[in-house]
Amino acid sequence: MEKSALQKARGAYQPKLPVGLQGCVKVKEGAPTQSVADQEQIKALFPNTYGMPLIEFEKGETMNNEAINIGVILSGGQAPGGHNVICGLFDGVKRLNPNSKLYGFLMGPGGLVDHNYIELTADVIDEYRNTGGFDMIGSGRTKLEKEEQFEKGLEIIRKLDIKAIVIIGGDDSNTNACVLAEYYAAKKYGVQVIGCPKTIDGDLKNEQIETSFGFDTACKTYAEVIGNIQRDANSARKYWHFIKLMGRSASHIALECALQVQPNVCIVSEEVEEKGMSLNDIVDYVAGVVAQRAADGNNFGTVLIPEGLIEFVPAIKRLIAELNDLLATPEAQAVARENQIDYVKSHLSAENLATFASLPAAVASQLALDRDPHGNVQVSLIETEKLLSEMVGNRLKAMKAEGKYVGKFSPLHHFFGYEGRCAAPSNYDADYCYALGVSASMLMANGKTGYMAIVKNTTAPAAEWVAGGVPITMMMNMERRNGEMKPVIKKALVQLDGAPFKKFAENREKWARETCYVYPGPIQYWGPTEVCDQTTKTLALEQGK
Amino acid sequence: MEKSALQKARGAYQPKLPVGLQGCVKVKEGAPTQSVADQEQIKALFPNTYGMPLIEFEKGETMNNEAINIGVILSGGQAPGGHNVICGLFDGVKRLNPNSKLYGFLMGPGGLVDHNYIELTADVIDEYRNTGGFDMIGSGRTKLEKEEQFEKGLEIIRKLDIKAIVIIGGDDSNTNACVLAEYYAAKKYGVQVIGCPKTIDGDLKNEQIETSFGFDTACKTYAEVIGNIQRDANSARKYWHFIKLMGRSASHIALECALQVQPNVCIVSEEVEEKGMSLNDIVDYVAGVVAQRAADGNNFGTVLIPEGLIEFVPAIKRLIAELNDLLATPEAQAVARENQIDYVKSHLSAENLATFASLPAAVASQLALDRDPHGNVQVSLIETEKLLSEMVGNRLKAMKAEGKYVGKFSPLHHFFGYEGRCAAPSNYDADYCYALGVSASMLMANGKTGYMAIVKNTTAPAAEWVAGGVPITMMMNMERRNGEMKPVIKKALVQLDGAPFKKFAENREKWARETCYVYPGPIQYWGPTEVCDQTTKTLALEQGK
């Protein structure tokens, strides 16, 4: 494997560890815990893993030094730092006993079920220290939900004499980790399951989890290129850049990037939903900013758009729901493709028809015509950044005709997602992930199951971070999923009364009118600590820093 | 102006200077020069600026210490390091005499003609040290070509008592700088004109100019995100990423990125033209690589595509030429829009009709329908990356039907350009640009005109770099432009017998089949010198390093 100069130099980086995870580690247990809501139901569903105490690791005198074999699984989308979690796990169990073994299940949870795995030896591990990507063992989206999967997994667990499984994933994967932990505990199989909080989307966080890993690096990578685009916009002074950012269900990425780069506009899906805004309301707002800047002689700017925006617009949500029902009928499916738009128009309710009519023709026909294999509207195919800029352009034409806009509007479009999911982890993510891995190894060594590894106080220097574990049931509530009530980890959306959004909301008028661009530049690994070791703005604001 | 932590820390960076530009500077003149071709014609057109010697700066004892006022102009597209050229100019003339003044003409060459300028004082300069963008004074695309522009410019030059103008631009802007130098020399106005080699495209280079500034930083920025995408491709193992890169007339950027990241496919426009490849030939090649990788179980990969590709495909070039002629006639312009495609089909020559028919419907209709204000086909609107992936997808379907392809083909698309043009300059570009600026100031102090500032030996440590000047006429030849023969600086396309392309060609089969991705990571400003101070692969290979 040929490596870049940075890869080589970065390979030698030794992640900083909290004092509590250095040397011998002692477990400090807190009081019993409760789930955040629906306590009776969650308790009934998780009799063996409910109510366990919070755990904190402290510097100790002695340690359980038995060799243990553990397995690790990467679940879902890539996030920077995943490899370092595995490196931390490896170093953690080897520190306990050099005869411990680490197995990696390949291409996600499916690897456990299908018995695809490799042993992760020092040679393998050392190739991947401080690297981005999930290519060490691959990832996958198979959901571990069924007993037959759990039993199939047990076969290979027994064969490899594995004591504990670590599942590195987002909210759903960690929910499933807890279901698996409960199942193995109920069956008294003696197999522990530990989770790790991963997702660039930043929507797996709560009282116990300060942030999900990868959010820091991904946002900094996006902010780098958005900053560069803003500098370009401010130099060329003739383009409006519409920039869509990954994140289907929460707008944390867009908001964090906005806090870092101070764009002219950032749409936050949660606010759109909360205020019941229509697409036309959003278009009005953006067109208003464009017109105001044009009046000042500034025919350029930047607009950040969260990937999931369209699904947060209540009117569009209702339209999509009706379309899904409408087009699922045998009658609708018998309509010839060329007549389908007319069919849709003649059958939609008046309100949804008005929404449908307000969309650009290409988007409307896509909504009416393109279905996924389950017959559903394919919202993810809609290029929201182009949809929005087209509607803004049309609005500006109308405003021009009314004499309310003088200027030129030349939009350009970008979508950033794949550019950041596998970036090499920032110092923060490299340290945080490594500590999560070591923390997970200590949870396993101490016989814990149904826990997620956590590291807190991460706005302080790394030595002062506090590692430990949180019972996964503690973060659960009951939610309707596919028509059924299920126990799930509560997803963290952007809080409109939270410090990050408030900081944005206080400044956005100024940022819209004036040109207040900040240029974060590329992630730095060496150099001044204020450059290399800063957290996200979101985390700093949430922690009152 | 709020600044990021990196901006603040980077503001303090003192660019490294060649020994020859430190302290007092002595001029060493070489033998008289000749243009690279068409000597008689160039000499006749530039009687006052032809044949001048090459100049090299050496450490001297004394210096001309008169105060001089100079003006600077940024011309054309942004390139990282432009601000540092201006900072170098400023420090250079202030070192000569603190009473020297630097004026910046605003928004490009138009600022000289229209008398829009600001004085660049230390306060302004210090805000922009080592920053990306051209926002200090803006840039523009006005061409300085006409005597009335030259005379209009002279008015403000006289008013501000400016002795010399520095034009920072690409090949055309430097050609125009030389025309202006010749004009002022012929008129004995006593106003000098100096050029500086700028363009991220990398196509302004020759025996004297090792590289144009900005190429280094822009390519490294693109390579960072392409590397991240490759790591994602190799982790998710289910997408083919089609990545278009800026660069209309030359493929240096795509080739340099390929050398840095080792993608599965990189198309080089110059090779396409040289070999007379059709679009179908390119599609065959890419589809072949996809099929071969699929046979190995690898349904993922990366394809780099230079922005200007389509104009290098000889068949498309001929089609566009005929379309431009065909649709310019009054008869064609009278045809209703809905009948235009039929009109085109019934009037094209057989060969061009075949090419037209081979294009996806959307692209064909765009070629036939969308014209620029001059009535020309708008090639730049074509999304080459989508065109190519669509054609590859169709080819793969046909191959699947024939049993020649087993696999899944899920393409994703990216275009990188604006992400890199205004990135903060790498150490290389920061040093190179600063040295170019100081070099330009010394050319001015020594009464030179019609020169371009140059810095050579830049693969060595910066102290050993050699600064000087090259007569612009030396790089000229006669070329047909808009139907007229004109003296222009020869554009440097990718040489198929040059070391960079040969290195690529030797490896591409292996890179196509195997997964040899390299992940360059973000530009680093601090840290090990092998990480922070390396040049582009192109430059290193061209210099035999």
Interface residues (C-beta under 8 A of the other chain):
Chain A: E2 K3 S4 A5 L6 Q7 A9 R10 G77 Q78 M107 T131 G132 G133 F134 D135 G138 S139 T221 E224 V225 G227 N228 I229 R231 D232 N234 S235 A236 R237 Y239 H241 Q260 Q262 L412 H414 Y418 E419 G420 R421 C422 A423 A424 C516 V518 Y519 P520 G521 P522 I523 Q524 Y525 W526 G527 P528 E530 V531 Q534
Chain B: E2 K3 S4 A5 L6 Q7 A9 R10 G77 Q78 M107 T131 G132 G133 F134 D135 G138 S139 T221 E224 V225 G227 N228 I229 R231 D232 N234 S235 A236 R237 Y239 H241 Q260 Q262 L412 H414 Y418 E419 G420 R421 C422 A423 A424 C516 V518 Y519 P520 G521 P522 I523 Q524 Y525 W526 G527 P528 E530 V531 Q534
